[in-house]
Amino acid sequence: MAMRFEVPQFIDIKDKIFGPFTLAQFIFLAGGLGLGYAIIRLVPTILRWPLALVPAVFGLALAFYKVNGRPFAMMVQAFFIYLFASKLFIWQQRTERLGANKPKETKKKKKEPEPEVVAPMTNDRLRDLAWNLDILEDDD
């Protein structure tokens, strides 16, 4: 007698909590439209509608607009991460990879050979491996 289990289908579809809207869509809509309504009530007549339209449209975009199949909220999140993240990029020229000739040196310096580091040979393979990977310093 085999027991049968139902495998969940459509697990990537979010639950509709507030009518046809998911919880995130409802929060974006309520926040954008609520802020727009507050601006209409508090701002003088001339600037009222243009200023109220900005948060309302932004809330609608957060709730429904998709960029390349991804929610607009993810694009806004990526924008702020990029805005506040470190932007230190270090460039190193790789002439061999680009197919260009190597720059010619005017003075040829005779390079001294670097001394070879010889790994100590012990019976402990893990210690030898750690020493070769520069994980463990030789305490001897």
ABEGO torsion letter per residue (X at the ends): XBBBBBBBBGAABBBBABEABBAAAAAAAAAAAAAAAAAAAABBAAAAAAAAAAAAAAAAAAAABBBGGBBAAAAAAAAAAAAABBABBBBBBBAAAAGBBBBBBABBBBBBBBBBBBBBBBABAAAAAAAAAGABBBAX
